[in-house]
Amino acid sequence: MSLIKMSIIFYTYLILIYFSQISLALDSISQSIPLKDDGNTLVSKDGTFELGFFTPGSNSQKRYLGIWYKKIPIQTVVWVANRVNPINDSSGTLTLNINGNLVLTQNETIVWSTTTKNSLGKKQVNPIAFLLDSGNLVVIDQKEAEKEKKSYFWQSFDFPTDTFLPEMKLGLDFRTGLNRRLTAWKSPNDPSPSDFSFGLVSHNNPDGYMMKGDKIFYRSGPWNGLHSSGSPQVRPNPIYEFRFVFNKDELYYTYSLKNSSVISRLVLNATASVRNRYVWIESAKRWEIYTSVPLDLCDNYAICGAYASCVISDSPVCQCIEGFEAKLPRAWNSMDWSNGCVRKKALRCEDKEKDGFVKLSGVKGPDTTYSWLDERIGLEECRVKCLDNCSCMAYANSDVRGEGSGCALWFGDLIDIRNFAAGGQDLYVRMDASELVEHVNVGSHKKKGVMVAVTVLLAVAALSGILILAWCYRQKSSNNVKDKSEFIINEDQYSGMQVDDGDLPVFNLSTIAKATNNFTVNNKIGEGGFGPVYRGILADEVEIAVKRLSTSSGQGLNEFKNEVKLIAKLQHRNLVKLLGCCLEGEEKMLVYEYMPNSSLDSFIFDKEKSELLDWSKRFDIICGIARGLIYLHQDSRLRIIHRDLKASNVLLDKELNPKISDFGMARIFGGDQKEGNTRRIVGTYGYMAPEYATDGLFSVKSDVFSFGVLLMEIISGKRSRGYYNQDQIHNLIGYAWKLWKEGRAIKLIDKSIEDTCFMSQVLHCIHVSLLCVQQNPEDRPGMSSVILMLVSDFELPEPKQPGFFSKDSSETESSTSKHLLSSTNEITITLLEAR
């Protein structure tokens, strides 16, 4: 071959490479440059998003024009143009005409196009289409493209499909009549619109509705300044910033990402009838669900009917508001709550002095279809306005930030109310004053009231003296007396064998004995601090686990009562389910759903079984435990501190999903309570937060500390206590802190997961663990922030020194020691300062 021919071939090759790179690097479409279905795509400037033709699924031949994430290996489509009219071959072409309209054709037949409105008020001279780094496909005059403030002729963000991206607006533009709402795909392989949608509705007090056809499926609740009142868990946090705008021009909701490294999207799913918020985990190469709605039964629209509140932890979940009763008692008692409740006593509107209001705290505001909003006035003026209108049934602050501001009034029946343990807002419901003890007019009985008050004060003083003497005697006579107030249930709340807990079944001793083969050793599957645990099979073939309270346990009775009352009210996929209890003679037993894979500690601390938990499964377990704690701390009706979170108290079902168990030590907090104090320290050595072990102070941050320890155990496969190196560091957290400071945290990783883990993700989790076990509670993140940290790759703050313990009571003279009660035995532990 001649030198000339070789040169021609070489330069031809370079030219082909050059033009192929140009085609792959396109970030715009003009009148002269169309986009064809020949493998060419339009890519955003930073390479995040890509526009092109795709086929959903492997069995379809249909072609769609869509936008997806370019850098994510799992094709994730966020927008589809021709949802209704797919193309049956690869003849599709996207062009931009002189009027600035995008036109999609199949063999010159139009299958989809835009309708451009010239917002500049003049002829479009040189339209051009860009795919922005946000995933927004826009058409703009080329002269406008370089301006800081751009005016688009058309943008895909105004016509979303099933996905809500950061910076996108969801809502209405009153100037143009545009209504931006999400509509789910019919199925994972069919982008055509389903009947499942979500959007905002412009009542005088706007609300968000998820619809199935023309029926409301879920309602988000009115915006209260921080979040939708029906989604208290979606609040400002280290990743997201939310914004709600309502004025004469627009009504919309949007969110942005504070950290550009986070990839997140919100998707409407018709198959599962949910709205999921996802975060991309780069190290694991998968999407992780951060939040979902509907969350539970109480999220179903108007499940309890009018004037009733849904309380997920109650049984039944629907409860009439104070002053109301079931409209149809027989149907109500049969769990048909659709007819709701009616007033026990009618209102007397002609005399507004005869009406008053009952305060409901921590609720989702009622349906706002018949509501009125005025952000200029305060709560007292709002109350007066409601009293002045016979149709007004309730009022509330429209903005709960700070001391509260603004006014929202509700007219007609109050529908779709639910209670939250944390979040929500106060709602004042109108009723006859005779139904309100706190509003009774006692003016004519003023003197009598004073006499009663004096009598009560004297009685209280006398009683206080008696109690003080009794306390002194009690302290002198016994050092082992239990402080029963540390538990949710008091002794006088529980008598004999009666369990006043609604629908919680009470099993006969003979039934339990038969199910467990008379508690034979072969049926024994574990031993807890309060007694053995047995496996059993009921007559209907249901497998159960029976926790039998040991008669020799000095601390088990109150914990048993505590667990019965508390866990019966909790419902979450990551909490163990209580099926019933048995109280007969000296026997006290709890009956749980059976967990075939026992507890987490039986896996991670066993050399052979630990091989069954690869990193992916361990990470799922970590996130499941975190979600269970979030439910306890903020999503359930009751704010609950577990106080004894550890590996042996995390059970695993047959799919190895984690379920938090053993609520004998748990405490309930009131809506505004942040911290508790106890003289009786209960828990397990190695998991207790330092402020709890030394001063008896506990809060949600105590559970966060325990979670941090547990997280480190799952990563390392090592128990929290033990000797770890020649420096005589006595526990895992101390060892982890030493390695972290030396830049050798990788040595913590369990060898059984080294081949299956993503090193960067595991190190990220170690970092999160150290943030959870910091010495000061104020420095530790809340569990909602913890789950965000776990599922995101954004940069974390540097951890401060942890609080950790030693069994050695002869450490330094400056060490502080305190006698503690473990959940398994009594042990003296010493708080050490970090080295």
C-alpha positions in Angstrom: 0.0 0.0 0.0 1.4 3.4 -1.0 2.2 6.1 1.6 -0.4 8.4 0.0 -3.2 5.8 0.5 -2.2 5.2 4.1 -2.2 8.9 4.7 -5.7 9.2 3.3 -7.0 6.3 5.4 -5.4 7.8 8.5 -6.9 11.3 8.1 -10.3 9.8 7.1 -10.2 7.9 10.4 -9.4 11.0 12.4 -12.2 12.9 10.7 -14.7 10.2 11.5 -13.6 10.2 15.1 -13.9 14.0 15.2 -17.4 14.0 13.9 -18.6 11.1 16.0 -17.4 13.0 19.1 -19.3 16.1 17.9 -22.5 14.1 17.5 -22.1 12.7 21.0 -21.3 16.1 22.5 -24.4 18.0 21.1 -26.2 20.0 23.8 -28.6 21.9 21.4 -30.9 21.5 18.5 -31.4 24.2 15.8 -33.4 24.4 12.6 -30.5 23.0 10.7 -29.5 20.3 13.2 -32.3 17.7 13.9 -32.1 14.8 16.3 -32.6 11.4 14.7 -33.2 8.0 16.1 -29.8 6.7 14.9 -28.0 6.5 18.2 -27.3 10.2 18.4 -28.4 12.0 21.6 -28.6 15.5 23.1 -26.5 15.8 26.2 -26.6 18.5 28.9 -23.5 20.6 29.3 -22.3 18.9 32.5 -23.2 15.4 31.2 -25.9 14.7 33.8 -28.9 14.3 31.5 -29.4 12.9 28.0 -32.3 13.3 25.5 -32.8 10.6 22.9 -34.9 7.7 21.7 -35.5 4.7 23.9 -37.5 1.5 24.2 -38.9 0.7 27.7 -38.4 -2.9 28.6 -37.0 -5.7 26.5 -40.1 -7.0 24.9 -41.4 -3.8 23.3 -40.6 -2.4 19.9 -42.1 1.0 20.6 -39.8 4.0 20.5 -40.2 7.1 22.7 -38.4 10.4 22.9 -37.3 11.0 26.5 -34.8 12.3 28.9 -32.8 10.1 31.3 -29.7 10.3 33.6 -26.7 9.8 31.4 -24.2 8.8 34.1 -26.4 6.3 35.9 -26.0 2.7 34.6 -29.6 1.9 35.2 -31.6 3.7 32.6 -33.8 6.0 34.6 -36.2 8.0 32.4 -37.5 11.3 33.9 -39.5 12.7 31.0 -41.3 11.4 27.9 -42.5 13.5 25.0 -44.7 11.1 23.0 -46.4 9.2 25.8 -49.6 8.8 23.9 -48.2 8.2 20.4 -45.2 5.8 20.4 -43.2 5.3 17.3 -43.1 1.7 15.9 -39.7 1.9 14.3 -36.4 3.9 14.2 -37.7 6.5 11.8 -38.3 9.1 14.5 -36.9 12.6 14.0 -37.0 15.6 16.3 -36.8 19.0 14.6 -37.1 22.7 15.6 -39.1 24.8 13.2 -38.8 28.6 12.5 -41.7 29.3 15.0 -39.7 27.7 17.8 -41.8 24.6 18.0 -40.2 21.2 18.6 -41.8 18.6 16.2 -41.4 14.8 16.4 -42.2 13.0 13.3 -42.4 9.4 12.1 -41.8 9.2 8.3 -42.8 12.9 8.1 -46.1 12.3 10.1 -46.3 14.4 13.2 -46.7 12.3 16.4 -45.9 15.1 18.9 -45.1 18.8 19.0 -44.9 21.8 21.3 -47.0 24.9 21.1 -44.7 27.9 21.6 -45.9 31.2 22.9 -43.6 34.1 22.1 -43.2 35.5 25.6 -40.9 38.2 24.2 -43.8 39.7 22.2 -41.9 39.7 18.9 -41.1 37.3 16.0 -38.7 34.6 16.9 -35.6 35.1 14.8 -33.3 32.3 15.7 -34.8 29.7 18.1 -32.6 27.0 19.6 -33.3 24.1 22.0 -31.0 23.2 24.9 -31.0 20.4 27.4 -30.0 22.1 30.7 -28.0 20.5 33.5 -31.2 20.4 35.6 -32.8 18.0 33.0 -35.0 20.8 31.6 -35.4 20.8 27.8 -35.9 24.4 26.8 -36.5 26.4 23.6 -35.1 30.0 23.6 -34.1 32.7 21.2 -30.4 32.4 20.6 -29.9 36.0 21.5 -31.4 35.3 24.9 -29.2 32.3 25.6 -26.3 34.3 26.9 -28.4 36.5 29.3 -28.4 35.8 33.0 -32.2 36.0 33.2 -33.6 34.0 30.4 -37.1 33.9 29.0 -38.1 30.5 27.5 -40.5 30.0 24.7 -41.2 26.5 25.9 -39.7 24.1 28.6 -40.3 20.5 29.5 -40.5 21.4 33.2 -43.9 22.9 32.4 -45.1 19.5 31.2 -43.8 16.9 33.6 -44.6 13.2 33.3 -44.2 11.0 36.3 -41.0 12.5 37.8 -40.5 15.6 39.9 -36.9 16.9 39.6 -35.1 19.6 41.7 -35.9 23.1 40.6 -39.1 22.0 38.8 -42.3 23.7 39.8 -45.4 21.6 40.6 -48.5 23.7 40.5 -50.4 26.4 38.6 -49.6 29.5 36.6 -52.7 31.7 36.9 -51.4 34.0 34.1 -51.2 31.3 31.4 -53.6 28.7 32.8 -50.7 26.1 33.0 -51.2 23.3 35.5 -48.1 21.3 36.2 -49.0 17.9 37.7 -47.5 14.4 37.7 -49.1 11.5 36.0 -47.7 8.0 36.5 -46.8 5.5 33.8 -49.3 2.7 33.3 -46.6 0.2 34.1 -42.8 0.0 34.3 -42.7 -0.8 30.6 -45.5 1.5 29.4 -45.0 5.3 29.7 -48.5 6.1 28.5 -50.5 8.1 31.1 -52.3 6.1 33.8 -55.2 7.4 35.9 -52.9 8.0 38.9 -51.9 11.6 39.3 -50.7 14.2 41.8 -51.0 18.0 41.8 -52.0 21.1 43.7 -55.5 22.5 43.8 -56.0 26.2 44.1 -58.6 26.5 46.9 -58.4 29.7 48.9 -56.2 27.5 51.1 -54.3 25.3 48.6 -53.8 21.6 49.0 -52.2 18.7 47.2 -54.1 15.7 46.0 -53.1 12.3 44.7 -55.9 11.0 42.5 -57.0 7.7 41.1 -59.2 8.7 38.2 -61.7 11.3 39.7 -61.4 9.9 43.3 -59.0 11.4 45.9 -56.5 8.7 47.0 -54.3 10.8 49.3 -54.1 14.4 50.4 -50.8 16.1 51.4 -52.4 18.7 53.7 -52.1 22.5 53.5 -48.6 24.1 53.6 -47.9 25.4 57.2 -44.7 27.3 56.6 -42.4 24.4 57.1 -44.0 21.5 55.1 -47.3 20.1 54.1 -49.2 19.4 57.3 -49.7 15.8 56.2 -46.0 15.2 55.7 -44.1 16.3 58.9 -41.3 14.0 58.0 -40.5 16.1 54.9 -38.9 19.1 56.4 -35.8 21.2 55.7 -32.7 19.1 56.2 -29.0 18.8 55.1 -30.0 17.7 51.6 -33.3 19.3 50.6 -34.7 22.8 50.7 -38.4 23.1 50.1 -40.3 26.2 48.9 -44.0 26.9 48.6 -45.3 30.0 46.7 -48.9 31.2 46.5 -49.7 34.7 45.1 -51.9 36.2 42.4 -49.7 35.0 39.6 -48.6 31.5 40.7 -49.2 28.5 43.0 -46.4 26.1 43.1 -44.2 23.8 45.2 -40.6 23.2 44.4 -37.4 21.9 46.1 -33.7 22.2 45.5 -30.6 20.3 46.6 -28.2 21.9 48.9 -25.4 19.6 47.8 -24.8 19.2 44.1 -23.3 15.7 44.5 -26.7 14.3 45.6 -28.9 12.8 42.9 -32.6 12.7 43.9 -36.0 12.5 42.2 -39.6 12.0 43.2 -41.7 9.5 41.2 -45.4 8.7 41.0 -45.9 4.9 40.7 -49.2 3.6 39.5 -48.4 0.0 40.0 -47.7 0.4 43.8 -50.0 3.4 44.2 -47.2 5.4 45.9 -45.2 8.5 45.5 -41.5 7.7 46.3 -38.6 10.0 46.8 -35.4 8.3 45.7 -31.7 9.0 46.3 -29.0 7.5 44.1 -26.3 5.6 46.0 -23.3 5.8 43.7 -21.2 3.3 45.7 -23.9 0.7 45.6 -25.1 1.6 42.0 -28.8 1.7 43.0 -31.7 3.9 43.9 -32.7 4.0 47.6 -36.2 5.0 48.7 -35.9 7.9 51.1 -39.6 8.6 51.8 -42.9 7.2 50.5 -46.6 8.3 50.7 -49.1 7.0 51.5 -47.1 5.9 54.5 -49.7 3.9 56.3 -53.5 3.3 56.7 -54.1 6.7 58.1 -52.8 8.3 54.9 -55.8 6.9 52.9 -58.0 9.9 52.2 -61.0 10.4 54.6 -60.7 6.9 56.0 -62.4 7.9 59.2 -65.1 10.1 57.7 -66.1 13.5 59.1 -65.1 14.8 62.6 -62.8 11.8 63.3 -59.1 11.5 63.6 -56.9 8.6 62.4 -54.4 7.5 65.0 -52.2 4.8 63.6 -51.1 3.6 67.0 -54.7 3.1 68.3 -57.0 0.2 67.8 -59.2 0.9 66.1 -57.3 3.6 64.2 -60.3 5.9 63.9 -61.4 7.9 66.9 -64.2 10.5 67.1 -63.0 14.0 68.0 -63.8 15.0 71.6 -67.5 16.1 71.7 -68.5 13.8 68.8 -69.8 10.3 68.5 -70.1 7.7 65.8 -72.9 8.6 63.3 -73.7 4.9 62.8 -72.4 3.0 65.8 -73.1 -0.5 64.5 -71.1 0.2 61.3 -68.4 2.0 63.2 -67.9 -0.9 65.6 -67.6 -3.1 62.5 -64.7 -1.0 61.3 -66.7 0.8 58.7 -65.8 4.4 59.6 -66.8 6.1 56.3 -69.9 7.7 57.8 -67.7 9.5 60.4 -69.0 11.2 63.6 -71.6 13.7 64.6 -71.9 16.2 67.4 -73.1 15.0 70.7 -74.6 18.4 71.3 -75.7 20.9 68.5 -74.1 24.3 68.2 -76.0 27.4 69.3 -74.7 29.8 66.7 -77.2 32.6 67.6 -75.3 33.1 70.8 -71.6 32.9 70.2 -70.9 32.9 73.9 -72.4 29.4 73.9 -69.8 28.0 71.6 -66.1 27.3 72.2 -63.2 25.4 70.7 -61.3 22.2 71.6 -57.7 22.1 70.7 -56.3 19.2 68.7 -52.5 19.0 68.8 -50.1 17.5 66.2 -52.6 16.9 63.5 -52.9 17.1 59.7 -55.2 20.0 58.8 -58.6 18.9 57.4 -59.5 19.0 53.7 -59.3 22.6 52.5 -61.9 22.4 49.8 -64.1 24.7 51.9 -61.5 26.7 53.6 -60.4 30.4 53.8 -56.9 31.8 54.3 -55.7 35.2 55.5 -52.0 35.5 56.3 -52.3 39.0 57.7 -54.1 38.2 61.0 -53.1 36.3 64.1 -54.7 33.4 66.0 -56.9 35.4 68.4 -58.5 37.4 65.5 -58.8 34.2 63.6 -60.8 32.7 66.5 -63.1 35.8 66.5 -63.7 35.5 62.8 -64.6 31.8 63.2 -67.1 32.6 66.0 -68.7 35.3 63.9 -69.5 32.8 61.1 -72.0 30.1 61.9 -70.6 27.9 59.1 -67.0 28.0 60.6 -66.2 24.7 62.2 -62.4 25.1 62.9 -59.5 27.5 62.8 -55.7 27.3 63.0 -52.5 29.3 62.3 -51.7 29.0 58.6 -47.9 29.3 59.4 -46.6 27.4 62.4 -43.1 28.9 62.3 -42.0 30.7 65.5 -45.0 31.6 67.6 -47.3 31.0 64.7 -49.1 33.5 62.3 -51.8 33.8 59.7 -55.3 32.4 59.8 -57.0 29.4 58.2 -60.7 28.8 58.7 -62.6 25.6 57.8 -66.3 25.6 56.8 -68.5 22.5 56.6 -67.6 19.0 57.8 -64.0 18.4 58.9 -62.6 15.6 56.8 -59.3 13.7 56.6 -57.7 14.5 59.9 -54.8 12.4 61.4 -52.6 12.6 64.4 -48.8 12.6 64.4 -46.3 12.0 67.3 -44.2 14.9 66.1 -44.9 17.7 63.6 -48.4 18.4 62.4 -50.1 21.5 63.9 -52.7 22.7 66.3 -56.3 22.8 65.2 -59.2 24.4 67.1 -62.5 22.6 66.5 -65.8 24.4 67.3 -68.3 22.9 69.7 -70.9 23.7 72.3 -69.2 25.2 75.4 -70.9 22.7 77.6 -68.7 20.1 76.0 -65.6 22.0 77.0 -64.6 21.7 80.7 -61.9 24.3 80.3 -64.5 26.8 78.9 -67.2 26.4 81.5 -68.3 29.8 82.9 -67.5 29.6 86.6 -68.1 33.3 87.4 -71.1 32.6 89.6 -69.1 30.1 91.6 -66.0 32.2 92.1 -66.1 32.1 95.9 -66.7 28.5 95.9 -63.9 28.0 93.5 -61.5 29.9 95.8 -62.5 27.7 98.7 -62.0 24.6 96.7 -58.6 25.8 95.5 -57.5 26.5 99.1 -58.8 23.1 100.2 -56.9 21.4 97.4 -53.7 23.2 98.2 -53.9 22.2 101.8 -54.6 18.6 100.8 -51.7 18.6 98.4 -49.3 20.0 101.0 -50.4 17.4 103.5 -50.1 14.6 100.9 -46.6 15.9 99.9 -45.5 15.7 103.5 -46.7 12.1 103.8 -45.1 11.2 100.5 -41.7 12.7 101.6 -41.8 10.7 104.9 -42.8 7.6 102.9 -40.0 8.2 100.5 -37.4 8.5 103.3 -38.6 5.3 104.9 -38.6 3.6 101.5 -35.0 4.7 100.8 -33.9 3.5 104.3 -35.6 0.2 104.1 -34.4 -0.9 100.7 -31.8 0.0 98.1 -33.3 -2.3 95.5 -36.7 -0.7 95.1 -37.7 -0.2 91.5 -38.7 3.3 90.4 -41.9 2.4 88.7 -42.5 5.8 87.3 -39.7 5.1 84.9 -42.1 3.0 82.9 -45.1 3.9 80.9 -47.5 1.7 83.0 -48.0 2.1 86.8 -48.9 -0.7 89.1 -52.4 0.6 89.7 -53.1 0.6 86.0 -52.9 -3.1 85.9 -54.7 -5.5 88.2 -55.2 -9.2 88.1 -55.2 -10.8 84.7 -57.1 -8.0 82.9 -55.5 -6.4 79.8 -57.4 -3.3 78.8 -55.9 -2.9 75.4 -58.7 -3.0 72.8 -58.1 -5.7 70.2 -54.9 -7.2 71.7 -55.7 -11.0 72.1 -55.2 -12.6 75.5 -54.0 -16.2 75.2 -54.8 -19.0 77.7 -51.9 -20.6 79.4 -53.0 -24.0 78.0 -52.9 -22.7 74.5 -49.4 -21.4 74.9 -48.2 -24.5 76.6 -49.6 -26.7 73.8 -48.1 -24.5 71.1 -44.6 -24.8 72.8 -44.8 -28.5 73.7 -45.0 -27.5 77.4 -42.0 -25.2 77.0 -39.6 -28.0 76.2 -35.9 -27.3 75.8 -36.2 -28.2 72.1 -38.6 -25.3 71.6 -36.3 -22.8 73.4 -34.8 -20.4 71.0 -33.2 -17.8 73.2 -32.8 -16.3 76.7 -33.5 -12.6 77.4 -32.8 -10.5 80.4 -36.3 -11.2 81.7 -36.6 -14.9 80.8 -36.5 -17.5 78.0 -38.0 -17.2 74.6 -39.8 -20.2 73.0 -40.9 -21.1 69.5 -44.5 -22.3 69.2 -47.1 -23.2 66.6 -50.8 -22.4 67.2 -53.7 -24.6 66.2 -54.1 -22.5 63.0 -50.5 -23.2 62.0 -49.3 -19.7 62.8 -45.7 -19.7 64.1 -45.2 -17.6 67.2 -42.4 -16.6 69.6 -43.2 -16.6 73.3 -41.3 -14.4 75.7 -41.8 -15.9 79.1 -41.2 -13.6 82.1 -39.0 -15.4 84.6 -40.4 -15.5 88.1 -36.9 -14.9 89.4 -36.4 -11.7 87.5 -36.3 -8.9 89.9 -37.0 -6.2 87.2 -39.4 -7.9 84.8 -42.9 -7.1 85.9 -43.1 -3.4 85.0 -41.1 -4.0 81.8 -43.6 -6.6 80.8 -46.6 -4.3 81.3 -44.7 -1.6 79.5 -44.1 -3.7 76.5 -47.7 -4.9 76.3 -49.2 -1.4 76.3 -46.6 0.1 74.1 -45.8 -2.3 71.3 -49.5 -3.1 70.8 -49.9 0.5 69.5 -47.0 0.4 67.1 -47.2 -0.6 63.5 -44.2 -0.4 61.2 -42.4 -2.9 58.9 -39.2 -2.5 60.9 -40.8 -3.1 64.4 -41.7 -6.6 65.6 -45.4 -7.3 65.8 -47.0 -8.2 69.1 -49.8 -10.8 68.5 -51.0 -11.0 72.1 -50.1 -11.8 75.7 -50.8 -14.3 78.5 -51.5 -13.5 82.1 -52.4 -16.5 84.2 -51.4 -17.2 87.8 -47.7 -16.4 88.1 -47.2 -16.7 84.3 -46.7 -13.5 82.3 -45.9 -14.0 78.6 -45.8 -12.0 75.4 -46.6 -13.6 72.1 -44.8 -12.2 69.0 -44.7 -13.0 65.3 -42.0 -15.6 64.9 -38.7 -14.5 63.3 -37.1 -17.6 61.7 -33.7 -16.0 61.5 -33.5 -15.1 65.1 -31.6 -11.9 66.0 -28.9 -9.9 64.3 -26.2 -10.7 66.8 -26.5 -14.4 65.9 -25.3 -13.5 62.4 -22.8 -10.7 62.6 -20.9 -12.3 65.6 -20.8 -15.8 64.2 -17.9 -16.7 61.9 -19.9 -18.9 59.6 -23.3 -17.2 59.6 -21.7 -13.8 59.0 -20.8 -15.0 55.5 -24.6 -15.0 54.7 -24.8 -11.2 55.2 -22.9 -9.6 52.4 -22.5 -5.8 52.4 -25.7 -5.1 50.4 -27.8 -7.0 52.9 -26.0 -5.4 55.9 -26.7 -2.0 54.4 -30.4 -2.8 53.9 -30.5 -3.9 57.6 -28.8 -0.7 58.7 -31.3 1.4 56.8 -34.2 -0.6 58.1 -33.2 -0.1 61.7 -32.8 3.6 61.0 -36.3 3.8 59.6 -37.7 1.9 62.6 -36.1 4.5 64.9 -37.4 7.4 62.8 -40.9 6.0 63.2 -40.5 5.7 67.0 -39.0 9.2 67.3 -41.2 11.2 65.0 -43.6 9.3 62.8 -45.7 7.4 65.3 -48.4 9.1 67.4 -46.2 8.5 70.4 -42.7 9.8 70.6 -40.8 6.8 71.9 -37.2 6.4 73.2 -36.2 2.7 73.0 -33.4 2.9 75.5 -32.1 -0.6 74.8 -31.2 -0.8 71.1 -28.6 -3.5 70.5 -27.9 -6.3 68.1 -29.8 -8.9 70.1 -32.9 -6.7 70.1 -33.0 -6.6 66.3 -34.8 -9.6 64.9 -34.6 -10.8 61.3 -37.5 -12.3 59.3 -37.2 -14.9 56.6 -36.0 -12.3 54.1 -33.5 -11.0 56.6 -35.5 -7.7 57.1 -34.7 -6.1 60.4 -37.4 -5.6 63.1 -36.7 -3.8 66.3 -37.9 -5.6 69.4 -37.9 -5.6 73.2 -39.7 -2.4 74.3 -39.6 -3.2 78.0 -37.3 -0.2 78.7 -39.0 2.2 76.3 -40.3 5.6 77.4 -42.9 7.9 75.9 -42.2 11.6 75.4 -44.9 14.3 75.2 -45.2 16.4 72.1 -42.8 19.2 73.3 -40.6 17.1 75.6 -37.0 16.9 74.5 -35.3 15.1 77.3 -36.0 12.9 80.3 -34.3 12.1 83.6 -34.2 8.9 85.6 -32.7 7.6 88.8 -32.9 4.1 87.5 -30.4 3.5 84.7 -31.5 0.6 82.5 -29.9 -0.7 79.4 -26.9 -2.7 78.1 -23.3 -2.0 78.7 -21.6 -0.9 75.5 -24.6 0.7 73.9 -25.6 3.4 76.5 -24.9 7.1 75.8 -22.6 8.7 78.3 -25.1 11.3 79.5 -27.6 8.5 80.3 -25.0 6.2 82.1 -23.7 9.0 84.3 -26.6 11.4 84.8 -29.7 9.4 83.9 -30.5 11.9 81.0 -32.1 10.3 78.0 -33.5 11.6 74.7 -33.8 10.6 71.1 -30.1 11.3 70.9 -29.5 8.4 73.4 -31.0 6.1 70.8 -28.9 7.7 68.1 -25.8 6.8 70.2 -26.9 3.2 70.5 -27.6 3.1 66.7 -24.0 4.4 66.1 -22.6 1.6 68.2 -24.8 -1.0 66.4 -23.8 0.4 63.0 -20.2 -0.1 63.9 -20.8 -3.7 65.0 -22.6 -4.5 61.7 -19.6 -3.1 59.7 -16.9 -4.7 61.8 -18.5 -8.0 62.9 -17.1 -7.2 66.4 -18.9 -6.8 69.7 -19.0 -3.3 71.2 -17.0 -4.4 74.2 -13.8 -6.3 74.5 -10.0 -5.7 74.2 -9.0 -4.6 70.7 -5.3 -3.9 70.8 -2.2 -3.5 72.8 -3.2 0.0 73.9 -5.9 -1.7 76.1 -8.7 0.2 74.4 -11.7 -1.5 76.0 -14.4 -1.2 73.4 -15.2 -1.0 69.7 -16.0 2.7 69.6 -12.6 3.6 71.2 -10.8 1.3 68.8 -12.7 2.8 65.8 -11.9 6.4 67.0 -8.2 5.5 67.2 -8.1 4.0 63.7 -10.1 6.9 62.3 -7.7 9.5 63.7 -4.8 7.5 62.3 -6.4 7.3 58.8 -6.7 3.5 59.1 -10.5 3.1 59.4 -10.5 0.5 56.7 -9.1 -2.0 59.3 -12.5 -2.0 61.0 -14.3 -3.7 58.1 -15.4 -7.3 58.6 -13.2 -9.6 56.4 -16.3 -11.5 55.4 -17.6 -8.5 53.5 -14.4 -7.2 52.0 -15.1 -8.8 48.6 -18.7 -7.7 48.4 -18.6 -4.2 49.8 -18.1 -0.8 48.2 -15.2 0.5 50.2 -16.2 4.2 49.9 -19.7 3.4 51.1 -18.5 1.4 54.1 -16.1 4.2 55.1 -19.0 6.7 54.7 -21.0 4.5 57.1 -18.1 4.4 59.6 -18.1 8.2 59.4 -21.8 8.3 60.1 -21.4 5.9 63.1 -18.8 8.2 64.6 -21.1 11.2 64.2 -23.8 9.2 66.1 -21.5 8.4 69.1 -20.1 11.9 69.8 -19.7 12.8 73.4 -22.2 15.6 73.5 -25.9 14.8 72.6 -26.2 18.2 70.8 -23.5 17.2 68.3 -25.2 13.9 67.3 -27.6 14.1 64.3 -31.2 13.1 64.6 -32.3 9.8 63.0 -33.9 11.6 60.0 -30.6 13.2 59.3 -28.8 9.9 59.8 -30.8 8.1 57.1 -30.1 11.0 54.7 -26.4 10.7 55.5 -26.5 6.9 54.9 -28.2 7.0 51.5 -26.3 10.1 50.2 -22.7 10.7 49.2 -22.4 14.3 50.3 -19.5 15.4 52.4 -20.0 14.9 56.2 -18.8 17.1 59.0 -15.8 15.9 61.0 -16.8 13.8 64.1 -15.8 15.0 67.5 -14.5 12.7 70.2 -16.9 9.9 71.2 -18.1 8.9 74.6 -17.1 5.3 75.4 -16.8 3.0 78.3 -14.6 0.4 80.0 -15.4 -2.5 82.4 -12.3 -1.7 84.3 -13.3 0.2 87.4 -9.7 0.9 88.3 -9.0 3.3 85.5 -7.9 6.8 86.4 -8.8 8.7 89.5 -10.7 11.2 87.4 -13.0 8.6 86.0 -16.6 8.8 87.0 -18.4 5.6 87.9 -22.0 4.8 88.5 -23.9 1.7 89.4 -26.1 0.7 86.5 -28.7 -1.9 85.8 -28.1 -3.9 82.6 -30.9 -5.5 80.7 -29.2 -8.8 81.3 -27.4 -8.3 84.7 -26.0 -5.7 86.9 -22.6 -4.3 86.0 -20.4 -1.5 87.1 -19.1 0.6 84.2 -16.8 3.6 84.0 -16.9 6.5 81.6 -13.6 7.3 79.9 -12.5 10.4 78.1 -11.4 9.8 74.5 -7.7 9.3 74.1 
